[in-house]
């Protein structure tokens, strides 16, 4: 516990081997923690790497009020939440873009009766997609 805080003091003084020691010590646990949010081990590893970069970049702001592990896991959690928010917005835009393409194709092919019936059925789904758009991007 105190050993990690002492290592962070060395990191603040510019000791890169101390930071490497902290990374080796906490990387696996931080990856499992990130994976509890993300449910994808590869993305979780990326999030942990980004978190360590953030910790290193803001090393001068670190204050040993709590343990280093608590500090690190807070940074990991925040990066995981940011990833999930970005993913949610991206998924909403993907639904909308796919829907716009489908709508354009349907508008061209609605001259036939059977396509017109299918198009009317699709318009109800279009309302649902518009609601999703509103929900995800408000």
Residue, then its C-alpha position, 0 to 999 in steps of 0.5 A: x500500500x505505502x510502497x505504491x505511494x512511494x513508487x509514485x513519488x519516485x515517478x513524480x521525480x522522473x523515475x520511469x522504472x518506478x512507473x514500470x514497476x507499478x504497471x507490471x504490478x497492477x496491469x492484470x488486475x486493472x484489465x480484469x476490472x475494465x473487463x467487468x464493464x466492457x466484456x471484451x478483453x482486448x478493448x479492456x487492455x487498450x483502456x488500461x493502457x490509456x489509463x496508465x498513460x493518463x496516470x503518467x501524464x498527470x503524475x504531478x497532480x497525484x496526491x497520496x490521499x488514498x492508495x495508488x490502486x484506488x486512484x488507478x482503478x478510478x481512472x480505469x473506470x472513467x476511461x471504461x465509462x467514456x468508451x461505453x458512452x462513445x460506443x453507445x453514440x456510435x451504435x445510434x449513428x450506425x442504426x441511422x445511417x443504415x436506415x437512411x440507405x435502406x429508405x433510399x433504396x425503398x423509395x426507388x423501388x416502391x412503384x410496385x404494389x408488393x414493395x409499397x406494402x413492405x414500405x408502409x410496414x417499414x415506415x413504422x420501424x422508421x418511427x422506432x429508429x427516430x425514437x432511438x436516435x432521439x434517445x441516444x443523442x439527447 
